[in-house]
Amino acid sequence: MAHSHDHAHTHGTAANRTRLLVAIAIIAAFLVVQVVGGIFAGSLSLLADAGHMASDLIGLVVALVAALVAARPATDRQTYGYRRAEVLGALVNGVVLVVVAVSVTVSAVGRLVTGAGGEAHEVLGGPMLVVALLGLVANLAAMLVLRGGAKQSINMRGAYLEVLGDLIGSVLVIVAAVVILVTGFDAADPIASLLIAAFIVPRALALLRDVVRVLFESAPPDTDVAEIRDHLLGASGVVAVHDVHVWQITSGSAVFSAHVEVEPEVFASGRAGELLDELGGCLSDHFDVAHSTFQLEPAGRAEHEQPHHHR
């Protein structure tokens, strides 16, 4: 079972690297178009979206490097391997997203204040609309490429969320361009920029929250530790379960350890190995825990351990 899981993870990591390479090519190719178009049209929202797309590109490159590092095998020093590099990649993505959102907000507010003072900034709605439509297509293509790996890896999810945010940004720029073309209301451009920033922040904070959970070795959010304990207690011969720990090496890679007190008959009959297989299979099948470690102990052993073990 462990071999099968490792093989699946290796295959998934290789597929994620390919996804990232394709997405990087798409984003990099369009970034130049968007910057030139934003400058030509005088559009802050296009430049804001280009800044977000630049952060996407940085994030995708970081995600690719993290995926390459995470694929390295475990060593005597790095006993779990380098898979947590994916989490560090997601951390960089989250920070970059926050920085972009703050920068866009400051620029948009500055332009709105300037406009309110009578110094309107002319925006060319036509070129702005064309570039925004091309951006929509590019982001849709990148999203479709990345979507397959977003559920298995926090690193890939960070990359996917960045491109999703940029897709929303392209839609907002399109709306602003249409408003400018129809009404001549140039303030629609910085307003769209503020909306882009507003979409970026919650996703960035959600990603950073997930990173913190992993780095603080919190139990996965969808894991009920009490339910796992009760499930293990249902195994024949098990009388108590304590010193329970559940954490994640990276997203989707839960690790479990526990001390399991068993009846004397389990040791006397030589059934310890069979029980370990049963407990490990239970966690793998019912709770999607890939790596579990159990310390089998005679009943009553918890009384001789340190108080902090009795959980």
C-alpha positions as CSV (number, residue, x, y, z in Angstrom):
1,M,0.0,0.0,0.0
2,A,2.8,2.4,0.8
3,H,4.5,1.6,-2.5
4,S,1.3,2.3,-4.4
5,H,0.9,5.6,-2.6
6,D,4.5,6.6,-3.3
7,H,4.1,5.7,-7.0
8,A,0.9,7.8,-7.2
9,H,2.6,10.7,-5.6
10,T,5.6,10.5,-7.9
11,H,3.3,10.4,-11.0
12,G,1.3,13.3,-9.6
13,T,4.4,15.4,-9.0
14,A,5.6,14.8,-12.5
15,A,2.2,15.8,-13.9
16,N,2.2,18.9,-11.8
17,R,5.6,20.0,-13.1
18,T,4.3,19.7,-16.7
19,R,1.2,21.7,-15.8
20,L,3.3,24.4,-14.3
21,L,5.6,24.6,-17.3
22,V,2.7,25.0,-19.7
23,A,1.0,27.6,-17.5
24,I,4.3,29.6,-17.1
25,A,4.6,29.7,-20.9
26,I,1.0,31.0,-21.3
27,I,1.3,33.6,-18.6
28,A,4.8,34.8,-19.7
29,A,3.7,35.2,-23.3
30,F,0.7,37.3,-22.4
31,L,2.3,39.4,-19.7
32,V,4.3,41.4,-22.2
33,V,1.1,42.1,-24.2
34,Q,-0.7,43.3,-21.2
35,V,2.1,45.6,-20.0
36,V,2.4,47.2,-23.4
37,G,-1.4,47.5,-23.8
38,G,-1.8,49.0,-20.3
39,I,0.8,51.7,-21.0
40,F,-0.6,52.4,-24.4
41,A,-4.2,52.6,-23.2
42,G,-3.3,54.5,-20.0
43,S,-5.2,51.9,-18.0
44,L,-4.4,51.4,-14.3
45,S,-6.6,48.4,-14.1
46,L,-4.8,46.7,-17.0
47,L,-1.4,47.5,-15.3
48,A,-2.9,46.3,-12.0
49,D,-3.9,43.1,-13.8
50,A,-0.5,42.9,-15.3
51,G,1.1,43.3,-11.9
52,H,-1.1,40.5,-10.7
53,M,-0.1,38.4,-13.7
54,A,3.5,39.2,-12.9
55,S,2.9,37.9,-9.4
56,D,1.3,34.8,-11.0
57,L,4.4,34.3,-13.1
58,I,6.6,34.6,-10.0
59,G,4.3,32.3,-8.1
60,L,4.3,29.7,-10.9
61,V,8.1,29.7,-11.1
62,V,8.3,29.4,-7.3
63,A,5.7,26.6,-7.4
64,L,7.7,24.8,-10.1
65,V,10.9,25.1,-8.1
66,A,9.1,23.8,-5.0
67,A,7.7,20.9,-7.0
68,L,11.1,20.0,-8.2
69,V,12.6,20.2,-4.7
70,A,9.6,18.2,-3.2
71,A,10.4,15.4,-5.7
72,R,13.7,14.7,-4.1
73,P,13.9,11.5,-2.1
74,A,14.0,11.3,1.7
75,T,17.5,11.1,3.4
76,D,18.8,10.3,6.9
77,R,18.7,14.1,7.6
78,Q,15.4,14.9,5.8
79,T,13.5,11.8,6.9
80,Y,10.2,12.9,5.4
81,G,11.9,14.1,2.2
82,Y,11.5,17.7,0.8
83,R,7.7,17.7,0.2
84,R,7.2,20.6,2.6
85,A,9.0,22.8,0.0
86,E,5.5,22.9,-1.6
87,V,4.2,24.7,1.5
88,L,7.0,27.2,1.4
89,G,6.2,27.8,-2.2
90,A,2.6,28.5,-1.3
91,L,3.8,30.9,1.5
92,V,5.7,32.9,-1.1
93,N,2.7,33.0,-3.4
94,G,0.4,34.3,-0.6
95,V,2.8,37.0,0.4
96,V,3.3,38.2,-3.2
97,L,-0.5,38.3,-3.6
98,V,-0.9,40.6,-0.5
99,V,1.9,42.9,-1.8
100,V,0.3,43.2,-5.2
101,A,-3.1,43.9,-3.6
102,V,-1.7,46.7,-1.4
103,S,0.2,48.3,-4.3
104,V,-2.9,48.3,-6.6
105,T,-5.0,49.8,-3.8
106,V,-2.6,52.7,-3.2
107,S,-2.3,53.5,-6.9
108,A,-6.1,53.3,-7.5
109,V,-6.9,55.5,-4.5
110,G,-4.2,58.0,-5.7
111,R,-5.8,58.2,-9.2
112,L,-9.3,58.6,-7.8
113,V,-8.2,61.4,-5.6
114,T,-6.4,63.1,-8.5
115,G,-9.4,62.7,-10.7
116,A,-11.7,64.2,-7.9
117,G,-9.4,67.2,-8.0
118,G,-10.1,67.9,-11.6
119,E,-7.1,66.3,-13.2
120,A,-8.8,63.5,-15.1
121,H,-6.6,60.7,-16.5
122,E,-7.7,59.7,-20.0
123,V,-8.1,56.0,-20.6
124,L,-8.4,54.5,-24.1
125,G,-11.3,52.1,-23.7
126,G,-10.9,50.3,-27.1
127,P,-7.3,49.0,-26.7
128,M,-8.0,48.3,-23.0
129,L,-11.0,46.1,-24.0
130,V,-9.0,44.2,-26.6
131,V,-6.1,43.4,-24.3
132,A,-8.5,42.5,-21.5
133,L,-10.3,40.0,-23.7
134,L,-7.0,38.4,-24.7
135,G,-6.1,38.2,-21.0
136,L,-9.3,36.4,-20.3
137,V,-8.5,33.8,-22.9
138,A,-4.9,33.4,-21.6
139,N,-6.1,33.0,-18.0
140,L,-8.8,30.5,-18.9
141,A,-6.2,28.4,-20.7
142,A,-3.8,28.5,-17.7
143,M,-6.6,27.6,-15.3
144,L,-7.6,24.6,-17.3
145,V,-4.0,23.4,-17.3
146,L,-3.6,23.9,-13.5
147,R,-7.0,22.7,-12.4
148,G,-6.0,19.0,-12.3
149,G,-3.4,19.4,-9.6
150,A,-5.2,22.0,-7.4
151,K,-6.9,19.4,-5.2
152,Q,-3.9,17.3,-4.4
153,S,-1.2,20.0,-3.6
154,I,-1.3,23.2,-1.6
155,N,1.5,24.4,-3.8
156,M,-0.6,23.8,-7.0
157,R,-3.7,25.3,-5.3
158,G,-1.7,28.5,-4.6
159,A,-0.8,28.7,-8.3
160,Y,-4.4,27.9,-9.4
161,L,-5.8,30.6,-7.1
162,E,-3.5,33.2,-8.4
163,V,-4.6,32.5,-12.0
164,L,-8.2,32.4,-10.9
165,G,-7.8,35.8,-9.4
166,D,-6.3,37.1,-12.6
167,L,-9.2,35.7,-14.5
168,I,-11.6,37.7,-12.3
169,G,-9.3,40.7,-12.9
170,S,-9.6,40.3,-16.6
171,V,-13.4,40.3,-16.3
172,L,-13.4,43.4,-14.2
173,V,-11.1,45.2,-16.7
174,I,-13.5,44.2,-19.6
175,V,-16.4,45.7,-17.7
176,A,-14.5,48.9,-16.9
177,A,-13.5,49.2,-20.6
178,V,-17.1,48.8,-21.7
179,V,-18.2,51.5,-19.2
180,I,-15.5,53.9,-20.4
181,L,-16.4,53.3,-24.1
182,V,-20.1,53.7,-23.5
183,T,-20.2,56.5,-20.9
184,G,-16.7,58.1,-21.0
185,F,-16.5,57.5,-17.2
186,D,-12.7,57.1,-16.8
187,A,-12.9,56.5,-13.1
188,A,-14.2,53.1,-13.9
189,D,-10.6,52.1,-14.5
190,P,-9.2,52.7,-10.9
191,I,-12.5,51.4,-9.4
192,A,-12.0,48.2,-11.3
193,S,-8.4,48.1,-9.9
194,L,-9.8,48.4,-6.3
195,L,-12.2,45.5,-7.0
196,I,-9.3,43.4,-8.3
197,A,-7.4,44.1,-5.1
198,A,-10.5,43.2,-3.1
199,F,-10.7,39.8,-4.8
200,I,-7.0,39.1,-4.3
201,V,-6.9,39.7,-0.5
202,P,-9.3,37.0,0.8
203,R,-7.8,34.3,-1.4
204,A,-4.3,35.3,-0.3
205,L,-5.3,35.2,3.4
206,A,-7.0,31.8,2.9
207,L,-3.9,30.4,1.3
208,L,-1.7,31.8,4.1
209,R,-4.0,30.4,6.7
210,D,-3.6,26.9,5.2
211,V,0.2,27.3,5.1
212,V,0.2,28.3,8.8
213,R,-1.9,25.2,9.6
214,V,0.7,23.0,8.0
215,L,3.7,24.7,9.5
216,F,2.2,24.6,13.0
217,E,1.5,20.9,12.4
218,S,-2.2,21.3,13.1
219,A,-4.6,18.5,12.3
220,P,-6.0,18.7,8.7
221,P,-9.2,20.8,8.8
222,D,-11.4,17.9,7.6
223,T,-9.9,15.4,10.2
224,D,-11.9,14.6,13.3
225,V,-9.3,13.2,15.8
226,A,-12.0,12.0,18.2
227,E,-13.6,10.0,15.4
228,I,-10.3,8.4,14.5
229,R,-9.7,7.5,18.2
230,D,-13.1,5.9,18.4
231,H,-12.6,4.0,15.2
232,L,-9.3,2.5,16.5
233,L,-11.0,1.6,19.8
234,G,-13.4,-0.5,17.8
235,A,-10.6,-2.9,16.7
236,S,-10.5,-6.2,18.5
237,G,-8.1,-6.3,21.4
238,V,-7.7,-2.5,21.7
239,V,-8.6,-1.1,25.1
240,A,-7.3,2.5,25.0
241,V,-5.7,5.0,22.6
242,H,-3.6,8.0,23.8
243,D,-0.8,10.3,22.7
244,V,-2.5,10.9,19.4
245,H,-0.9,13.2,16.8
246,V,-2.2,14.1,13.4
247,W,-0.5,16.6,11.1
248,Q,0.4,17.2,7.5
249,I,3.8,17.1,5.7
250,T,2.1,19.0,2.9
251,S,-1.5,19.4,1.7
252,G,-3.1,16.0,1.2
253,S,-0.3,14.1,3.0
254,A,-1.6,13.4,6.5
255,V,0.6,11.7,9.1
256,F,-0.7,9.9,12.2
257,S,0.9,8.5,15.4
258,A,-0.6,7.1,18.5
259,H,0.1,4.8,21.5
260,V,-2.4,1.9,21.5
261,E,-3.0,-0.1,24.6
262,V,-4.0,-3.7,23.9
263,E,-5.2,-6.7,25.9
264,P,-2.4,-9.2,27.0
265,E,-3.9,-11.8,24.6
266,V,-2.7,-9.7,21.6
267,F,0.9,-10.2,22.6
268,A,0.5,-13.8,23.9
269,S,-1.1,-15.0,20.7
270,G,1.4,-13.2,18.4
271,R,-1.4,-11.1,16.9
272,A,0.5,-7.8,17.2
273,G,1.5,-7.7,13.6
274,E,-2.0,-8.5,12.4
275,L,-3.4,-5.7,14.6
276,L,-0.9,-3.2,13.2
277,D,-1.9,-4.0,9.7
278,E,-5.6,-3.7,10.6
279,L,-5.1,-0.3,12.3
280,G,-3.0,1.1,9.4
281,G,-5.5,-0.1,6.8
282,C,-8.3,1.5,8.8
283,L,-6.6,4.9,8.7
284,S,-5.7,4.6,5.1
285,D,-9.1,3.4,3.9
286,H,-11.4,5.5,6.1
287,F,-9.4,8.6,6.9
288,D,-7.0,8.9,3.9
289,V,-4.0,8.9,6.2
290,A,-1.0,7.8,4.1
291,H,1.5,7.3,6.9
292,S,0.6,6.0,10.3
293,T,2.8,4.8,13.2
294,F,1.4,2.9,16.2
295,Q,3.1,2.0,19.5
296,L,1.4,-1.1,20.9
297,E,1.5,-1.2,24.7
298,P,0.0,-3.5,27.4
299,A,-3.1,-2.2,29.0
300,G,-2.5,0.3,31.8
301,R,0.9,1.4,30.3
302,A,-0.4,5.0,30.1
303,E,-0.2,5.4,33.9
304,H,3.6,5.2,33.7
305,E,4.0,7.8,31.0
306,Q,4.3,11.6,31.3
307,P,1.1,13.5,31.8
308,H,1.3,15.3,28.4
309,H,1.1,11.9,26.7
310,H,-2.4,11.2,28.0
311,R,-4.4,12.6,25.1
